[in-house]
Every structure is written in structure tokens, then in C-alpha cells.
Amino acid sequence: NVPQRNDQNGLNDAMVIAGGASQETTNNSITTGFLKNPLTILQVMSFLLVLSSAIISLAPAPALIKTMGTDRATRTLSMISSAGAAVQIILSPLVGSILDSFGRKPLLSIALICITASNCMVAIHPTTLLICASKFITTLGVGFFFVASQAILADVTTTEAGLSSTKLGAIMGAQVAYISFGFFIGALLAGRLIAYGLRFCYTVSSAVSILPIMLLLLRMPETLEVDGRKVFNKFVIKKQILESPVSCLRLVTKRGKEIRRLAFILIILSFPFNMGDFFLHLRNATLGIITQVVFKLYCHVWSCRDCIKHLC
């Protein structure tokens, strides 16, 4: 009887091991399916976020010019962009600590929900104050979203089986392609939707921005494991926030020639990013070109550029 019992126990153990292996295979197939891989979900979320932001890219400037005048509207939009950039610099240590202590999903959720809520408020009651607040919140939210997305890309490239860090460049290139395509479609829609009014643009943008929230909450897994998280120290964070402007200067002065050159190149490239409202006003005042014509020309140029890139 004893040998028979041992054989029965061995058979049970083998069945348990086989069941665990099949369950592991099933889990691996689930996590690598479409819209279940963290990398694919992140790319789709980035596309939808940029799409929703590009849809309202033309909306604030004409509305503020109508209510505040050209000079005040231009100064206000410039101040909003500058304030958003300054807040991002000051809060960057806090954002990094939140990402390392609580994971990637909480910050992504806060950024996306704030962007959607601000757009919904403008769609419901479009006032000058809400338009300015929405633009400021969107500037911060998009910046923090892409900071968290870079952290997720780093997690995926270092933890996913069979994926080495040398493929990070290819993955980031695909990420940029999704972002560019989202801006292309959003710019095309913005040139057409602006004819239907400010509230309609913000309504469509709000509807689109809900989609990445659903993907994040329903499909996106947490890429930072509990064992890899750090303890949140508010005293250290307070010191880092106070020193954050100085830290930017240290990055330029004490990190070597290569980092210094890269920093200056990024600074030069970032100059036109927050000057879209100024260029929009300048185009209206000096050239008198309507919005639809500009975006038709933009879309033709972008399409030709993509064709040349694919041919090369």
C-alpha cells in the first residue's frame, strides 16, 4: 500500500506542476496579447492623449482674443506656457519620487483625469478663466504623463523577457511615431472642428481623452514591482524641490561636455513648442490666412515628409 500511495502522490505532484506550467503559459499569452502588453497600451494611450490635445490646439487663442483683445490674450497665453514650464521644473523631484514610491499608474491616472476634467469644464461652461486654467492643467498633465511614460519604457525594457536595453532606441522611436501620428490626426481634425465652435472642440477632446483613462484603469498593469519601490521621504523631497532650479544648472555645468551639448540642443529644440499661440496670432495679423488653409497645407507637408521617410 505504501508504494501505491507514493505513486499516487507523485502523480498528483506531476499534475500540479503541469497545471502550473499551463497556467503560466496562459498568463504569458494573455500579457502579450493585443492591448494587454504594457508597451502597446502605453503607445495607444500616448496616441490618444496627443490626439485629444491637438484637437483643441487652435481653440484657446481665438476665444481669448475675442474677450481680452489681441495683446492681452497673447501675453496671457505666453504667461500660462511659462508658468507651466516653471512648475514642471520645480515639481520634477516630487514627480520622480511619486513614480518610484507609489508606482507608475497613480501619476498617470491623476494626469489623465485632470486633463479630461479641465476640458469637460470648458465644454460645459466656456469662460476666460476656465480656458486659461484648462490650458495650464493640460500643459502640466501632458508633461507629467510623458515623464511617467519614460519610466514605464525603462521598466519594460529591463524586466520583459528577451528584451535587452539595446532595443530601447527602437521602442522610443515607435513611441515618437505614435505621438507624431496623433498630432497629425488631431491637427487635421482641429482645422475642421474649429468651425463648429469652442465648446464643440472641447467636447470632442474630452470624449477622446476618456479613452486612455479606460485603457489605464482596465488594461494597463503596474510595471514597477513592490520590491523595487522606494520609501517616500517628504523631508528629502522638500529639499530637492527647493534645489530643483539649481539642479538644472548643475546638469549643464557639471556633467561633462556631451551632456552639456545635449542639454543645449534640447533647449533650442524646445523653444518653438510653447509658441504655437504666438505663431497663430502672428499668422492672423500679418498674413491673414484662415485656419483651415493653414492646416490643409500642414497636412500636405506632413504627408510628403512621411512618404520621404518611408522611402528612405
GIHU-V391012 format. One record per residue. N is the residue number from 1. RES is the residue in one letter. PSI is psi in radians with two decimals (* if undefined). D_FIRST is the distance of its C-alpha to the first C-alpha in whole Angstrom. Layout:
N&RES&PSI&D_FIRST / N&RES&PSI&D_FIRST
This chain:
1&N&-0.63&0 / 2&V&-0.85&4 / 3&P&-0.63&6 / 4&Q&-0.69&5 / 5&R&-0.69&6 / 6&N&-0.70&9 / 7&D&-0.67&10 / 8&Q&-0.70&10 / 9&N&-0.71&12 / 10&G&-0.67&14 / 11&L&-0.71&15 / 12&N&-0.73&16 / 13&D&-0.72&18 / 14&A&-0.68&20 / 15&M&-0.67&21 / 16&V&-0.74&23 / 17&I&-0.74&24 / 18&A&-0.70&26 / 19&G&-0.69&27 / 20&G&-0.67&29 / 21&A&-0.75&30 / 22&S&-0.66&31 / 23&Q&-0.68&33 / 24&E&-0.70&35 / 25&T&-0.70&36 / 26&T&-0.73&37 / 27&N&-0.69&39 / 28&N&-0.69&41 / 29&S&-0.57&42 / 30&I&-0.77&43 / 31&T&-0.31&45 / 32&T&0.11&47 / 33&G&3.03&48 / 34&F&2.36&51 / 35&L&0.39&53 / 36&K&-0.14&49 / 37&N&2.25&50 / 38&P&-0.63&52 / 39&L&-0.76&55 / 40&T&-0.74&55 / 41&I&-0.73&56 / 42&L&-0.71&58 / 43&Q&-0.73&60 / 44&V&-0.69&61 / 45&M&-0.72&61 / 46&S&-0.73&64 / 47&F&-0.81&65 / 48&L&-0.66&66 / 49&L&-0.81&67 / 50&V&-0.64&70 / 51&L&-0.82&70 / 52&S&-0.62&71 / 53&S&-0.66&73 / 54&A&-0.49&75 / 55&I&-0.61&76 / 56&I&0.28&78 / 57&S&-0.48&79 / 58&L&-0.16&83 / 59&A&-0.77&83 / 60&P&-0.75&84 / 61&A&-0.91&87 / 62&P&-0.65&89 / 63&A&-0.75&88 / 64&L&-0.63&89 / 65&I&-0.64&92 / 66&K&-0.63&93 / 67&T&-0.53&93 / 68&M&-0.24&94 / 69&G&2.80&96 / 70&T&-0.85&95 / 71&D&-0.83&96 / 72&R&-0.69&94 / 73&A&-0.74&91 / 74&T&-0.75&91 / 75&R&-0.70&91 / 76&T&-0.79&88 / 77&L&-0.65&86 / 78&S&-0.71&86 / 79&M&-0.65&86 / 80&I&-0.80&82 / 81&S&-0.74&81 / 82&S&-0.72&82 / 83&A&-0.68&81 / 84&G&-0.74&77 / 85&A&-0.70&77 / 86&A&-0.72&78 / 87&V&-0.65&76 / 88&Q&-0.69&73 / 89&I&-0.76&74 / 90&I&-0.69&74 / 91&L&0.01&71 / 92&S&-0.69&69 / 93&P&-0.67&67 / 94&L&-0.73&66 / 95&V&-0.77&65 / 96&G&-0.69&63 / 97&S&-0.67&61 / 98&I&-0.72&60 / 99&L&-0.70&59 / 100&D&-0.37&57 / 101&S&-0.66&56 / 102&F&-0.02&55 / 103&G&3.11&54 / 104&R&-0.58&56 / 105&K&-0.66&56 / 106&P&-0.78&58 / 107&L&-0.69&61 / 108&L&-0.73&60 / 109&S&-0.79&60 / 110&I&-0.78&63 / 111&A&-0.83&65 / 112&L&-0.70&65 / 113&I&-0.71&65 / 114&C&-0.72&68 / 115&I&-0.81&70 / 116&T&-0.74&69 / 117&A&-0.72&70 / 118&S&-0.69&73 / 119&N&-0.66&74 / 120&C&-0.68&73 / 121&M&-0.72&76 / 122&V&-0.65&79 / 123&A&-0.60&78 / 124&I&-0.78&78 / 125&H&1.50&81 / 126&P&1.63&83 / 127&T&2.92&85 / 128&T&-0.74&86 / 129&L&-0.77&84 / 130&L&-0.61&81 / 131&I&-0.78&82 / 132&C&-0.73&82 / 133&A&-0.70&79 / 134&S&-0.72&77 / 135&K&-0.71&78 / 136&F&-0.80&77 / 137&I&-0.68&74 / 138&T&-0.69&73 / 139&T&-0.81&74 / 140&L&-0.79&72 / 141&G&-0.76&69 / 142&V&-0.71&69 / 143&G&-0.81&70 / 144&F&-0.59&67 / 145&F&-0.78&65 / 146&F&-0.42&65 / 147&V&-0.80&65 / 148&A&-0.61&61 / 149&S&-0.62&61 / 150&Q&-0.64&61 / 151&A&-0.67&59 / 152&I&-0.70&56 / 153&L&-0.72&57 / 154&A&-0.68&57 / 155&D&-0.75&53 / 156&V&-0.73&52 / 157&T&-0.35&53 / 158&T&-0.25&52 / 159&T&-0.39&48 / 160&E&2.37&48 / 161&A&2.34&45 / 162&G&0.09&48 / 163&L&1.99&51 / 164&S&2.91&53 / 165&S&-0.27&56 / 166&T&-0.32&58 / 167&K&0.06&58 / 168&L&-0.67&59 / 169&G&-0.75&63 / 170&A&-0.68&62 / 171&I&-0.74&60 / 172&M&-0.58&63 / 173&G&-0.72&65 / 174&A&-0.65&63 / 175&Q&-0.77&63 / 176&V&-0.63&67 / 177&A&-0.73&67 / 178&Y&-0.74&66 / 179&I&-0.77&68 / 180&S&-0.70&71 / 181&F&-0.66&70 / 182&G&-0.70&70 / 183&F&-0.63&73 / 184&F&-0.86&75 / 185&I&-0.72&74 / 186&G&-0.69&74 / 187&A&-0.66&78 / 188&L&-0.74&78 / 189&L&-0.63&78 / 190&A&-0.69&80 / 191&G&-0.42&83 / 192&R&-0.65&82 / 193&L&-0.41&81 / 194&I&-0.37&84 / 195&A&-0.35&86 / 196&Y&-0.02&84 / 197&G&2.92&85 / 198&L&-0.81&83 / 199&R&-0.63&81 / 200&F&-0.71&79 / 201&C&-0.80&79 / 202&Y&-0.53&77 / 203&T&-0.81&75 / 204&V&-0.72&74 / 205&S&-0.70&73 / 206&S&-0.72&71 / 207&A&-0.68&69 / 208&V&-0.68&68 / 209&S&-0.25&67 / 210&I&-0.52&64 / 211&L&-0.82&62 / 212&P&-0.50&61 / 213&I&-0.74&60 / 214&M&-0.72&58 / 215&L&-0.72&56 / 216&L&-0.77&56 / 217&L&-0.54&54 / 218&L&-0.48&52 / 219&R&-0.57&51 / 220&M&2.11&52 / 221&P&2.82&49 / 222&E&2.16&50 / 223&T&-0.26&50 / 224&L&2.02&51 / 225&E&2.77&47 / 226&V&-0.64&47 / 227&D&-0.43&46 / 228&G&0.08&50 / 229&R&2.65&52 / 230&K&2.78&55 / 231&V&2.34&56 / 232&F&1.99&59 / 233&N&1.86&62 / 234&K&-0.47&65 / 235&F&-0.70&67 / 236&V&-0.68&66 / 237&I&-0.72&67 / 238&K&-0.71&70 / 239&K&-0.70&71 / 240&Q&-0.62&70 / 241&I&-0.73&72 / 242&L&-0.51&75 / 243&E&0.04&75 / 244&S&-0.71&74 / 245&P&-0.65&78 / 246&V&-0.58&78 / 247&S&-0.61&75 / 248&C&-0.70&76 / 249&L&-0.64&79 / 250&R&-0.60&77 / 251&L&-0.61&75 / 252&V&-0.59&78 / 253&T&-0.42&79 / 254&K&0.40&77 / 255&R&0.21&74 / 256&G&2.90&76 / 257&K&-0.68&78 / 258&E&-0.80&75 / 259&I&-0.66&74 / 260&R&-0.77&78 / 261&R&-0.77&79 / 262&L&-0.70&76 / 263&A&-0.76&77 / 264&F&-0.64&80 / 265&I&-0.74&79 / 266&L&-0.64&77 / 267&I&-0.76&80 / 268&I&-0.72&82 / 269&L&-0.48&80 / 270&S&-0.15&79 / 271&F&-0.87&83 / 272&P&-0.16&83 / 273&F&-0.74&80 / 274&N&0.34&81 / 275&M&0.28&85 / 276&G&-0.69&84 / 277&D&-0.67&86 / 278&F&-0.77&89 / 279&F&-0.59&89 / 280&L&-0.80&89 / 281&H&-0.73&92 / 282&L&-0.70&94 / 283&R&-0.72&93 / 284&N&-0.68&94 / 285&A&-0.65&97 / 286&T&-0.66&98 / 287&L&-0.46&97 / 288&G&0.49&97 / 289&I&2.33&94 / 290&I&2.81&92 / 291&T&-0.73&88 / 292&Q&-0.66&87 / 293&V&-0.73&89 / 294&V&-0.77&88 / 295&F&-0.47&84 / 296&K&-0.77&85 / 297&L&-0.72&86 / 298&Y&-0.78&83 / 299&C&-0.66&81 / 300&H&-0.75&83 / 301&V&-0.75&83 / 302&W&-0.71&79 / 303&S&-0.74&78 / 304&C&-0.68&80 / 305&R&-0.75&79 / 306&D&-0.70&75 / 307&C&-0.72&76 / 308&I&-0.69&78 / 309&K&-0.71&75 / 310&H&-0.65&73 / 311&L&-0.60&75 / 312&C&*&75
